[in-house]
Amino acid sequence: MFAEAAEAAEVVARQLTLNRDVLASAGQELRGRPPRAVLTCARGSSDHAATYLKHLIETRVGVMVASLSPSIASIYGSSPVARDMLAIGLSQSGKSPDLLAAMAVTASSGASTLAMVNVANSPLADTADVVVPLQAGPETSVAATKSFIALLAASVALTAEWADDDALRNALASLPELLRQAWECDWAALAAELADARGLYVIGRGPGLGVAQEAALKLKETCGLHAEAFSAAEVRHGPLALVGPDLPLLVFRQADGSAEGTDRLIDDALAQGARVLVASDRPSAAGTVWLEVPRIHPVLAPILAVQAFYRAANALSVRRGFDPDRPPYLNKVTETV
């Protein structure tokens, strides 16, 4: 896990070079014939990347995005009407039967298909109209790291080309170097604060929500730590009642329109006696633990935050007596039906 997460900067640099033509072509096609809606299909870490992609497309392109449940085809035999839509399958292996079945029924009911997948000769890639290879190379650790970051980077690249957005393109060009800096950020405080924790909330909003979901998953599978991910807005609808001295918060904060509301949540959690760790590109409020992230365009800030988090999660796993490379009861490829 540690070694593969450290490769993320090189993965993104390679992806930006090798995928330039396919993404430019896909962006031109999408601008010329925009879909009525986008359907994403994924599980696990890939579905967390789909949450990030949903935010990008809806805010930068203005097309509605919905998550398609893979089991609708493989178990329930349903075929939703997807005429004039775009179905995007996100996967590391491209082999899961339920994902393949769901993508097949959307194609048969009129959707065009695009695959973001690490294994370029996988069944998912073989059946998609457009393939965006993640270019992450072999990933043997059960916990996906560099392939997740590759999915996030590919999501930005696709959206930048679709929206013809130079600001996103320029920010993406700086990502490899800033990922190297993020890998060197000192998040030792995370391992110290959570070494004896029994559970926590992981908070994000906007582009940070998918990364909060991913961090919560990694804390479960590599650290044996129960973690729930919430939007900074959604946590107020009941879950905030549990926050206190025995339930800390890990907050992913980016400097965009969500920052003010996130800061109010942090203040409220502190008032309830909670320990609050804040991943941000600027010092956080008094009483919190600041986890520094390099400064970048706010849309890409969660990518740097999750890179720093992976190193800290690896350290926390070891500190809590786990082997981050061998999570119990898990396999690298999960072929759900």
ZAMAR-532561 format. One record per residue (C-alpha): residue in one letter; z, x, y. Coordinates in Angstrom, 2 decimals, padded with zeros to 5 digits. Each point is the difference from the previous one (the first is absolute). Layout:
BEGIN
<selum residuo="a" zz="Z" xx="X" yy="Y"/>
...
//
This chain:
BEGIN
<selum residuo="m" zz="000.00" xx="000.00" yy="000.00"/>
<selum residuo="f" zz="000.99" xx="002.73" yy="002.45"/>
<selum residuo="a" zz="-003.11" xx="002.11" yy="-000.60"/>
<selum residuo="e" zz="-002.42" xx="-002.91" yy="000.09"/>
<selum residuo="a" zz="001.48" xx="-001.53" yy="003.15"/>
<selum residuo="a" zz="-000.38" xx="003.40" yy="001.67"/>
<selum residuo="e" zz="-003.78" xx="-000.20" yy="-000.60"/>
<selum residuo="a" zz="-000.47" xx="-003.09" yy="002.19"/>
<selum residuo="a" zz="-001.34" xx="001.87" yy="003.03"/>
<selum residuo="e" zz="-002.70" xx="001.71" yy="-002.07"/>
<selum residuo="v" zz="-000.84" xx="-003.30" yy="-001.69"/>
<selum residuo="v" zz="-000.56" xx="-001.77" yy="003.32"/>
<selum residuo="a" zz="-002.03" xx="002.90" yy="001.40"/>
<selum residuo="r" zz="-002.23" xx="-000.09" yy="-003.09"/>
<selum residuo="q" zz="-000.31" xx="-003.78" yy="000.20"/>
<selum residuo="l" zz="-001.06" xx="000.08" yy="003.65"/>
<selum residuo="t" zz="-002.78" xx="002.46" yy="-000.83"/>
<selum residuo="l" zz="-001.30" xx="-001.46" yy="-003.25"/>
<selum residuo="n" zz="000.22" xx="-003.69" yy="000.89"/>
<selum residuo="r" zz="-001.61" xx="000.18" yy="003.44"/>
<selum residuo="d" zz="-003.39" xx="-001.40" yy="-001.02"/>
<selum residuo="v" zz="001.20" xx="-002.79" yy="-002.31"/>
<selum residuo="l" zz="002.47" xx="-001.24" yy="002.61"/>
<selum residuo="a" zz="-002.50" xx="000.14" yy="002.85"/>
<selum residuo="s" zz="-002.43" xx="-002.03" yy="-002.11"/>
<selum residuo="a" zz="002.72" xx="-002.50" yy="-000.98"/>
<selum residuo="g" zz="001.08" xx="-000.39" yy="003.62"/>
<selum residuo="q" zz="-003.56" xx="-000.65" yy="001.16"/>
<selum residuo="e" zz="-000.49" xx="-002.63" yy="-002.72"/>
<selum residuo="l" zz="003.29" xx="-001.73" yy="000.85"/>
<selum residuo="r" zz="-000.84" xx="-000.13" yy="003.70"/>
<selum residuo="g" zz="-003.43" xx="-001.42" yy="-000.76"/>
<selum residuo="r" zz="001.21" xx="-002.57" yy="-002.54"/>
<selum residuo="p" zz="003.73" xx="-000.51" yy="000.49"/>
<selum residuo="p" zz="001.73" xx="-001.86" yy="-002.86"/>
<selum residuo="r" zz="001.71" xx="-003.34" yy="000.60"/>
<selum residuo="a" zz="003.21" xx="001.50" yy="-001.37"/>
<selum residuo="v" zz="001.24" xx="002.98" yy="-001.98"/>
<selum residuo="l" zz="001.84" xx="-000.22" yy="-003.33"/>
<selum residuo="t" zz="002.07" xx="002.96" yy="-001.16"/>
<selum residuo="c" zz="000.85" xx="000.52" yy="-003.66"/>
<selum residuo="a" zz="002.57" xx="002.58" yy="-001.11"/>
<selum residuo="r" zz="003.38" xx="000.58" yy="-001.59"/>
<selum residuo="g" zz="002.93" xx="002.36" yy="000.62"/>
<selum residuo="s" zz="-000.52" xx="002.77" yy="002.53"/>
<selum residuo="s" zz="-003.63" xx="-001.04" yy="000.41"/>
<selum residuo="d" zz="001.11" xx="-003.48" yy="001.06"/>
<selum residuo="h" zz="002.26" xx="001.58" yy="002.63"/>
<selum residuo="a" zz="-003.08" xx="001.81" yy="001.31"/>
<selum residuo="a" zz="-001.73" xx="-003.40" yy="000.05"/>
<selum residuo="t" zz="002.76" xx="-001.28" yy="002.30"/>
<selum residuo="y" zz="-000.88" xx="002.85" yy="002.38"/>
<selum residuo="l" zz="-003.73" xx="-000.74" yy="-000.29"/>
<selum residuo="k" zz="000.65" xx="-003.68" yy="000.77"/>
<selum residuo="h" zz="001.70" xx="000.95" yy="003.27"/>
<selum residuo="l" zz="-002.87" xx="002.31" yy="000.97"/>
<selum residuo="i" zz="-002.78" xx="-002.48" yy="-000.67"/>
<selum residuo="e" zz="001.73" xx="-002.98" yy="001.59"/>
<selum residuo="t" zz="000.99" xx="001.89" yy="003.17"/>
<selum residuo="r" zz="-003.05" xx="002.26" yy="000.43"/>
<selum residuo="v" zz="-002.81" xx="-002.19" yy="-001.33"/>
<selum residuo="g" zz="001.43" xx="-003.51" yy="000.25"/>
<selum residuo="v" zz="-000.92" xx="-001.11" yy="-003.51"/>
<selum residuo="m" zz="002.61" xx="-001.81" yy="-002.08"/>
<selum residuo="v" zz="001.30" xx="001.87" yy="-003.07"/>
<selum residuo="a" zz="001.70" xx="-001.55" yy="-003.02"/>
<selum residuo="s" zz="001.51" xx="001.54" yy="-003.13"/>
<selum residuo="l" zz="-001.63" xx="-001.20" yy="-003.21"/>
<selum residuo="s" zz="002.33" xx="-000.28" yy="-002.98"/>
<selum residuo="p" zz="-001.60" xx="001.97" yy="-002.86"/>
<selum residuo="s" zz="001.42" xx="-002.34" yy="-002.66"/>
<selum residuo="i" zz="-001.98" xx="-003.02" yy="001.23"/>
<selum residuo="a" zz="-002.93" xx="001.10" yy="-002.14"/>
<selum residuo="s" zz="001.60" xx="001.98" yy="-002.84"/>
<selum residuo="i" zz="002.71" xx="-002.55" yy="-000.85"/>
<selum residuo="y" zz="-000.84" xx="-003.27" yy="001.72"/>
<selum residuo="g" zz="-003.78" xx="000.08" yy="-000.29"/>
<selum residuo="s" zz="-000.56" xx="-001.02" yy="003.60"/>
<selum residuo="s" zz="-002.99" xx="001.01" yy="002.09"/>
<selum residuo="p" zz="000.57" xx="-000.48" yy="003.74"/>
<selum residuo="v" zz="-002.94" xx="-000.74" yy="002.25"/>
<selum residuo="a" zz="-000.69" xx="003.27" yy="001.81"/>
<selum residuo="r" zz="-003.48" xx="-000.55" yy="001.41"/>
<selum residuo="d" zz="-000.78" xx="002.27" yy="002.97"/>
<selum residuo="m" zz="003.34" xx="001.81" yy="-000.36"/>
<selum residuo="l" zz="000.77" xx="003.66" yy="-000.67"/>
<selum residuo="a" zz="002.27" xx="000.84" yy="-002.94"/>
<selum residuo="i" zz="001.65" xx="003.42" yy="000.19"/>
<selum residuo="g" zz="001.59" xx="001.44" yy="-003.13"/>
<selum residuo="l" zz="002.53" xx="002.78" yy="000.57"/>
<selum residuo="s" zz="001.06" xx="002.14" yy="-002.95"/>
<selum residuo="q" zz="000.76" xx="003.51" yy="-001.14"/>
<selum residuo="s" zz="-001.36" xx="-000.33" yy="-003.55"/>
<selum residuo="g" zz="-002.42" xx="-002.93" yy="000.38"/>
<selum residuo="k" zz="000.84" xx="-001.09" yy="-003.57"/>
<selum residuo="s" zz="002.49" xx="-002.88" yy="000.17"/>
<selum residuo="p" zz="-001.48" xx="-003.01" yy="-001.84"/>
<selum residuo="d" zz="001.39" xx="-002.62" yy="002.39"/>
<selum residuo="l" zz="-001.38" xx="001.80" yy="003.04"/>
<selum residuo="l" zz="-003.42" xx="000.31" yy="-001.63"/>
<selum residuo="a" zz="-000.01" xx="-003.67" yy="-000.97"/>
<selum residuo="a" zz="000.93" xx="-001.14" yy="003.49"/>
<selum residuo="m" zz="-002.68" xx="002.13" yy="001.63"/>
<selum residuo="a" zz="-002.57" xx="-001.27" yy="-002.50"/>
<selum residuo="v" zz="000.67" xx="-003.67" yy="000.74"/>
<selum residuo="t" zz="-000.17" xx="000.52" yy="003.75"/>
<selum residuo="a" zz="-003.35" xx="001.73" yy="-000.41"/>
<selum residuo="s" zz="-001.30" xx="-002.80" yy="-002.23"/>
<selum residuo="s" zz="001.06" xx="-002.59" yy="002.59"/>
<selum residuo="g" zz="-001.85" xx="001.63" yy="002.86"/>
<selum residuo="a" zz="002.09" xx="002.87" yy="001.40"/>
<selum residuo="s" zz="-001.26" xx="003.48" yy="000.68"/>
<selum residuo="t" zz="002.31" xx="002.64" yy="-001.48"/>
<selum residuo="l" zz="001.37" xx="003.34" yy="001.14"/>
<selum residuo="a" zz="002.21" xx="002.33" yy="-002.02"/>
<selum residuo="m" zz="002.44" xx="002.54" yy="001.40"/>
<selum residuo="v" zz="000.79" xx="001.96" yy="-003.15"/>
<selum residuo="n" zz="001.00" xx="003.53" yy="-000.97"/>
<selum residuo="v" zz="-001.86" xx="000.14" yy="-003.33"/>
<selum residuo="a" zz="-003.61" xx="-000.13" yy="001.12"/>
<selum residuo="n" zz="-001.39" xx="-000.78" yy="-003.47"/>
<selum residuo="s" zz="002.51" xx="-002.76" yy="-000.76"/>
<selum residuo="p" zz="-000.92" xx="-003.57" yy="-001.03"/>
<selum residuo="l" zz="000.96" xx="-001.22" yy="003.49"/>
<selum residuo="a" zz="-002.35" xx="002.48" yy="001.65"/>
<selum residuo="d" zz="-002.78" xx="-000.75" yy="-002.47"/>
<selum residuo="t" zz="-000.08" xx="-003.70" yy="000.93"/>
<selum residuo="a" zz="000.55" xx="000.12" yy="003.79"/>
<selum residuo="d" zz="-002.81" xx="-000.35" yy="002.54"/>
<selum residuo="v" zz="001.51" xx="002.81" yy="002.11"/>
<selum residuo="v" zz="002.34" xx="002.74" yy="-001.20"/>
<selum residuo="v" zz="002.29" xx="001.97" yy="002.31"/>
<selum residuo="p" zz="001.40" xx="002.86" yy="-002.11"/>
<selum residuo="l" zz="003.53" xx="001.03" yy="000.95"/>
<selum residuo="q" zz="-000.79" xx="003.68" yy="-000.71"/>
<selum residuo="a" zz="003.67" xx="000.62" yy="-000.98"/>
<selum residuo="g" zz="-000.79" xx="001.90" yy="-003.20"/>
<selum residuo="p" zz="002.14" xx="-000.26" yy="-003.13"/>
<selum residuo="e" zz="003.43" xx="-001.54" yy="000.56"/>
<selum residuo="t" zz="002.32" xx="000.40" yy="-002.98"/>
<selum residuo="s" zz="003.36" xx="-000.98" yy="001.47"/>
<selum residuo="v" zz="000.87" xx="-003.59" yy="-000.84"/>
<selum residuo="a" zz="000.97" xx="-000.55" yy="003.64"/>
<selum residuo="a" zz="-003.21" xx="-000.24" yy="002.02"/>
<selum residuo="t" zz="000.15" xx="002.03" yy="003.21"/>
<selum residuo="k" zz="-003.17" xx="001.75" yy="001.10"/>
<selum residuo="s" zz="-002.15" xx="-002.84" yy="-001.35"/>
<selum residuo="f" zz="002.01" xx="-002.53" yy="002.04"/>
<selum residuo="i" zz="-000.49" xx="002.05" yy="003.16"/>
<selum residuo="a" zz="-003.69" xx="000.27" yy="-000.90"/>
<selum residuo="l" zz="-000.17" xx="-003.80" yy="-000.19"/>
<selum residuo="l" zz="001.57" xx="-000.30" yy="003.45"/>
<selum residuo="a" zz="-002.41" xx="002.56" yy="001.47"/>
<selum residuo="a" zz="-002.99" xx="-001.73" yy="-001.63"/>
<selum residuo="s" zz="001.21" xx="-003.30" yy="001.47"/>
<selum residuo="v" zz="000.03" xx="001.49" yy="003.49"/>
<selum residuo="a" zz="-003.42" xx="001.58" yy="-000.52"/>
<selum residuo="l" zz="-001.55" xx="-003.26" yy="-001.21"/>
<selum residuo="t" zz="001.50" xx="-001.97" yy="002.87"/>
<selum residuo="a" zz="-001.04" xx="002.59" yy="002.59"/>
<selum residuo="e" zz="-003.61" xx="-000.18" yy="-001.17"/>
<selum residuo="w" zz="000.00" xx="-003.80" yy="-000.25"/>
<selum residuo="a" zz="001.46" xx="-000.35" yy="003.51"/>
<selum residuo="d" zz="-002.00" xx="002.97" yy="001.34"/>
<selum residuo="d" zz="003.33" xx="001.21" yy="001.38"/>
<selum residuo="d" zz="-000.11" xx="003.55" yy="001.39"/>
<selum residuo="a" zz="003.75" xx="000.03" yy="000.69"/>
<selum residuo="l" zz="000.70" xx="-000.52" yy="-003.69"/>
<selum residuo="r" zz="-002.64" xx="002.53" yy="-001.01"/>
<selum residuo="n" zz="001.51" xx="002.65" yy="002.29"/>
<selum residuo="a" zz="003.53" xx="-000.69" yy="-001.21"/>
<selum residuo="l" zz="-001.14" xx="000.20" yy="-003.60"/>
<selum residuo="a" zz="-001.60" xx="003.39" yy="000.64"/>
<selum residuo="s" zz="003.42" xx="001.36" yy="001.01"/>
<selum residuo="l" zz="001.76" xx="-001.43" yy="-003.06"/>
<selum residuo="p" zz="-000.31" xx="002.95" yy="-002.43"/>
<selum residuo="e" zz="001.73" xx="002.46" yy="002.34"/>
<selum residuo="l" zz="002.69" xx="-002.50" yy="000.93"/>
<selum residuo="l" zz="000.60" xx="-000.77" yy="-003.69"/>
<selum residuo="r" zz="000.76" xx="003.70" yy="-000.45"/>
<selum residuo="q" zz="002.52" xx="-000.24" yy="002.82"/>
<selum residuo="a" zz="001.51" xx="-003.17" yy="-001.44"/>
<selum residuo="w" zz="000.52" xx="001.72" yy="-003.35"/>
<selum residuo="e" zz="002.15" xx="002.59" yy="001.77"/>
<selum residuo="c" zz="002.16" xx="-002.57" yy="001.85"/>
<selum residuo="d" zz="003.69" xx="000.30" yy="-000.81"/>
<selum residuo="w" zz="001.12" xx="-003.26" yy="-001.59"/>
<selum residuo="a" zz="002.96" xx="001.52" yy="-001.84"/>
<selum residuo="a" zz="002.20" xx="-002.62" yy="001.65"/>
<selum residuo="l" zz="-001.66" xx="-002.69" yy="-002.13"/>
<selum residuo="a" zz="001.23" xx="001.58" yy="-003.23"/>
<selum residuo="a" zz="003.45" xx="000.52" yy="001.49"/>
<selum residuo="e" zz="000.30" xx="-003.58" yy="001.27"/>
<selum residuo="l" zz="-001.34" xx="-001.70" yy="-003.14"/>
<selum residuo="a" zz="001.43" xx="002.27" yy="-002.71"/>
<selum residuo="d" zz="002.72" xx="-002.51" yy="-000.91"/>
<selum residuo="a" zz="-001.64" xx="-003.20" yy="001.22"/>
<selum residuo="r" zz="-000.34" xx="-002.98" yy="-002.31"/>
<selum residuo="g" zz="-002.75" xx="-001.74" yy="001.94"/>
<selum residuo="l" zz="-001.76" xx="-000.21" yy="003.35"/>
<selum residuo="y" zz="-002.61" xx="-001.83" yy="002.03"/>
<selum residuo="v" zz="-003.20" xx="001.79" yy="000.98"/>
<selum residuo="i" zz="-001.44" xx="-001.40" yy="003.21"/>
<selum residuo="g" zz="-003.47" xx="000.15" yy="001.51"/>
<selum residuo="r" zz="-002.26" xx="-002.17" yy="002.09"/>
<selum residuo="g" zz="-003.72" xx="-000.10" yy="000.73"/>
<selum residuo="p" zz="-001.59" xx="003.13" yy="-001.48"/>
<selum residuo="g" zz="003.43" xx="001.16" yy="-001.17"/>
<selum residuo="l" zz="000.66" xx="-002.89" yy="-002.38"/>
<selum residuo="g" zz="-002.15" xx="001.33" yy="-002.84"/>
<selum residuo="v" zz="001.71" xx="003.38" yy="000.25"/>
<selum residuo="a" zz="003.42" xx="-001.71" yy="-000.07"/>
<selum residuo="q" zz="-001.09" xx="-001.75" yy="-003.21"/>
<selum residuo="e" zz="-001.14" xx="003.31" yy="-001.47"/>
<selum residuo="a" zz="003.22" xx="001.79" yy="000.95"/>
<selum residuo="a" zz="002.08" xx="-002.76" yy="-001.58"/>
<selum residuo="l" zz="-001.99" xx="000.33" yy="-003.23"/>
<selum residuo="k" zz="000.43" xx="003.77" yy="-000.10"/>
<selum residuo="l" zz="003.76" xx="-000.30" yy="000.57"/>
<selum residuo="k" zz="000.19" xx="-002.34" yy="-002.98"/>
<selum residuo="e" zz="-002.17" xx="001.92" yy="-002.42"/>
<selum residuo="t" zz="000.97" xx="003.60" yy="000.82"/>
<selum residuo="c" zz="003.57" xx="-000.34" yy="001.32"/>
<selum residuo="g" zz="001.44" xx="-002.94" yy="-001.93"/>
<selum residuo="l" zz="000.85" xx="-001.57" yy="003.35"/>
<selum residuo="h" zz="-000.52" xx="-003.70" yy="000.60"/>
<selum residuo="a" zz="-002.06" xx="-000.38" yy="003.16"/>
<selum residuo="e" zz="-001.61" xx="-003.06" yy="001.53"/>
<selum residuo="a" zz="-002.77" xx="000.18" yy="002.59"/>
<selum residuo="f" zz="-000.11" xx="-002.46" yy="002.88"/>
<selum residuo="s" zz="-001.87" xx="-000.51" yy="003.22"/>
<selum residuo="a" zz="002.21" xx="000.67" yy="003.00"/>
<selum residuo="a" zz="-000.59" xx="-003.64" yy="000.90"/>
<selum residuo="e" zz="000.36" xx="-001.51" yy="-003.48"/>
<selum residuo="v" zz="003.33" xx="001.70" yy="-000.70"/>
<selum residuo="r" zz="001.55" xx="-002.24" yy="002.65"/>
<selum residuo="h" zz="-000.79" xx="-003.08" yy="-002.08"/>
<selum residuo="g" zz="003.05" xx="000.34" yy="-002.23"/>
<selum residuo="p" zz="000.11" xx="003.54" yy="-001.41"/>
<selum residuo="l" zz="001.66" xx="001.44" yy="003.14"/>
<selum residuo="a" zz="003.21" xx="-001.74" yy="-001.08"/>
<selum residuo="l" zz="000.51" xx="002.64" yy="-002.72"/>
<selum residuo="v" zz="-000.36" xx="003.00" yy="002.34"/>
<selum residuo="g" zz="003.23" xx="001.92" yy="000.56"/>
<selum residuo="p" zz="001.93" xx="003.13" yy="-001.01"/>
<selum residuo="d" zz="-001.10" xx="-000.31" yy="-003.64"/>
<selum residuo="l" zz="-003.66" xx="-000.72" yy="000.68"/>
<selum residuo="p" zz="-001.83" xx="002.59" yy="002.13"/>
<selum residuo="l" zz="-003.43" xx="-000.35" yy="001.58"/>
<selum residuo="l" zz="-002.94" xx="002.38" yy="-000.11"/>
<selum residuo="v" zz="-002.27" xx="-001.00" yy="002.89"/>
<selum residuo="f" zz="-003.61" xx="001.09" yy="000.52"/>
<selum residuo="r" zz="-000.68" xx="-000.34" yy="003.73"/>
<selum residuo="q" zz="-003.29" xx="000.63" yy="001.79"/>
<selum residuo="a" zz="-000.55" xx="-000.09" yy="003.77"/>
<selum residuo="d" zz="-002.00" xx="-003.22" yy="000.25"/>
<selum residuo="g" zz="000.67" xx="-003.62" yy="000.87"/>
<selum residuo="s" zz="002.51" xx="-000.30" yy="-002.84"/>
<selum residuo="a" zz="002.30" xx="002.73" yy="001.36"/>
<selum residuo="e" zz="002.11" xx="-002.21" yy="002.26"/>
<selum residuo="g" zz="000.81" xx="-002.47" yy="-002.76"/>
<selum residuo="t" zz="000.68" xx="002.81" yy="-002.45"/>
<selum residuo="d" zz="002.41" xx="001.59" yy="002.47"/>
<selum residuo="r" zz="001.86" xx="-003.30" yy="000.37"/>
<selum residuo="l" zz="000.35" xx="-000.19" yy="-003.76"/>
<selum residuo="i" zz="001.39" xx="003.55" yy="-000.08"/>
<selum residuo="d" zz="002.57" xx="-000.91" yy="002.66"/>
<selum residuo="d" zz="001.05" xx="-003.10" yy="-001.94"/>
<selum residuo="a" zz="000.35" xx="001.96" yy="-003.25"/>
<selum residuo="l" zz="002.16" xx="002.60" yy="001.73"/>
<selum residuo="a" zz="002.19" xx="-002.77" yy="001.42"/>
<selum residuo="q" zz="000.49" xx="-001.28" yy="-003.57"/>
<selum residuo="g" zz="001.26" xx="003.44" yy="-001.05"/>
<selum residuo="a" zz="-003.09" xx="001.11" yy="-001.91"/>
<selum residuo="r" zz="-001.26" xx="003.53" yy="-000.33"/>
<selum residuo="v" zz="-003.51" xx="000.09" yy="001.42"/>
<selum residuo="l" zz="-002.62" xx="002.68" yy="-000.63"/>
<selum residuo="v" zz="-003.03" xx="-000.16" yy="002.29"/>
<selum residuo="a" zz="-003.35" xx="001.72" yy="-000.65"/>
<selum residuo="s" zz="-001.64" xx="000.38" yy="003.39"/>
<selum residuo="d" zz="-001.86" xx="002.44" yy="002.24"/>
<selum residuo="r" zz="002.81" xx="-000.12" yy="002.57"/>
<selum residuo="p" zz="003.82" xx="000.21" yy="-000.22"/>
<selum residuo="s" zz="001.56" xx="-003.26" yy="-001.10"/>
<selum residuo="a" zz="002.97" xx="-001.88" yy="001.43"/>
<selum residuo="a" zz="003.49" xx="001.45" yy="000.09"/>
<selum residuo="g" zz="001.78" xx="-000.61" yy="-003.28"/>
<selum residuo="t" zz="-003.14" xx="000.22" yy="-002.12"/>
<selum residuo="v" zz="-001.38" xx="002.83" yy="-002.10"/>
<selum residuo="w" zz="-003.34" xx="001.16" yy="001.39"/>
<selum residuo="l" zz="-002.68" xx="001.01" yy="-002.51"/>
<selum residuo="e" zz="-002.66" xx="001.77" yy="002.06"/>
<selum residuo="v" zz="-003.70" xx="-000.78" yy="-000.42"/>
<selum residuo="p" zz="-002.82" xx="001.82" yy="001.89"/>
<selum residuo="r" zz="-001.59" xx="-002.00" yy="002.80"/>
<selum residuo="i" zz="-003.38" xx="-001.63" yy="-000.66"/>
<selum residuo="h" zz="-001.84" xx="-003.26" yy="000.73"/>
<selum residuo="p" zz="002.51" xx="-002.77" yy="-000.90"/>
<selum residuo="v" zz="-002.30" xx="-001.45" yy="-002.67"/>
<selum residuo="l" zz="000.12" xx="003.29" yy="-001.91"/>
<selum residuo="a" zz="003.69" xx="000.76" yy="000.61"/>
<selum residuo="p" zz="001.08" xx="-001.65" yy="-003.30"/>
<selum residuo="i" zz="-002.24" xx="002.39" yy="-001.93"/>
<selum residuo="l" zz="001.88" xx="003.00" yy="001.40"/>
<selum residuo="a" zz="003.31" xx="-001.75" yy="-000.61"/>
<selum residuo="v" zz="-000.70" xx="-000.63" yy="-003.68"/>
<selum residuo="q" zz="-001.08" xx="003.61" yy="-000.47"/>
<selum residuo="a" zz="003.36" xx="001.21" yy="001.34"/>
<selum residuo="f" zz="001.73" xx="-002.68" yy="-002.07"/>
<selum residuo="y" zz="-001.56" xx="001.20" yy="-003.27"/>
<selum residuo="r" zz="001.58" xx="003.44" yy="000.38"/>
<selum residuo="a" zz="003.37" xx="-001.57" yy="000.82"/>
<selum residuo="a" zz="-000.25" xx="-002.48" yy="-002.89"/>
<selum residuo="n" zz="-000.65" xx="002.86" yy="-002.41"/>
<selum residuo="a" zz="003.15" xx="001.76" yy="001.24"/>
<selum residuo="l" zz="002.04" xx="-003.22" yy="-000.18"/>
<selum residuo="s" zz="-001.17" xx="-000.63" yy="-003.57"/>
<selum residuo="v" zz="001.21" xx="003.41" yy="-001.11"/>
<selum residuo="r" zz="003.27" xx="-000.38" yy="001.89"/>
<selum residuo="r" zz="000.69" xx="-003.31" yy="-001.74"/>
<selum residuo="g" zz="-000.62" xx="001.59" yy="-003.41"/>
<selum residuo="f" zz="-003.50" xx="-001.31" yy="-000.70"/>
<selum residuo="d" zz="-003.27" xx="001.71" yy="-000.88"/>
<selum residuo="p" zz="-002.52" xx="-001.20" yy="002.61"/>
<selum residuo="d" zz="-002.90" xx="000.88" yy="-002.31"/>
<selum residuo="r" zz="001.29" xx="-002.10" yy="-002.90"/>
<selum residuo="p" zz="001.27" xx="-003.36" yy="001.24"/>
<selum residuo="p" zz="001.48" xx="-002.02" yy="-002.87"/>
<selum residuo="y" zz="-002.10" xx="-002.73" yy="-001.62"/>
<selum residuo="l" zz="-003.14" xx="000.82" yy="002.00"/>
<selum residuo="n" zz="-003.42" xx="001.41" yy="-000.81"/>
<selum residuo="k" zz="-002.60" xx="001.51" yy="002.28"/>
<selum residuo="v" zz="-002.62" xx="-002.67" yy="-000.65"/>
<selum residuo="t" zz="001.34" xx="-003.55" yy="-000.20"/>
<selum residuo="e" zz="-002.67" xx="-002.19" yy="-001.58"/>
<selum residuo="t" zz="001.27" xx="-003.51" yy="000.69"/>
<selum residuo="v" zz="-001.86" xx="-003.05" yy="-001.26"/>
//
